[in-house]
């Protein structure tokens, strides 16, 4: 890749970061964008606690309060009724997340890999970035129906994009 093409790619990625929230450096991998409003998975019984905690981490790391639709998220103890969540095997495990076109921004949490029975994951047309490590990328590729942004979180740390 020529130096000019590489610079153009960096500028396009920085533009995506700016467009996602209107300010530089807003997509950040490994940090929590918001904190859940005192929600715990203690009273949740329809899915394993570990999966509930993954959903809470997803909401917190992707600006959940800013989503277009967050019906039920962190407001009730029935995650299978939360907007975009589909449960399988009689509601015992998370089988899919359909959150595309929903104003999500930030970084996908690495803990998504703990959703072992997920068959579909849709987050296209959002401002999400993906962890770049091989394990997470392999997990993503194992999801049967995947609609993604394809944006790598490694670009969130570029000095050109920082405040």
Buried (B, 14 or more C-beta within 10 A) or exposed (E): EEEEEEEEEBEEBBEBBBEBBEEEBBBBBEEEBBEBEEBEBEEBEBBBEEBBBBBBBBBBBBBBEBBEEBEBBBEEBBBBBBBBBBBBEEBBBBBBBBBBEBBBBBBBBBBBBBBEEBBBBBBEBBBBBBBEEEEBEEBBEEBEEBBBBEBBBBBBEBEEBEE
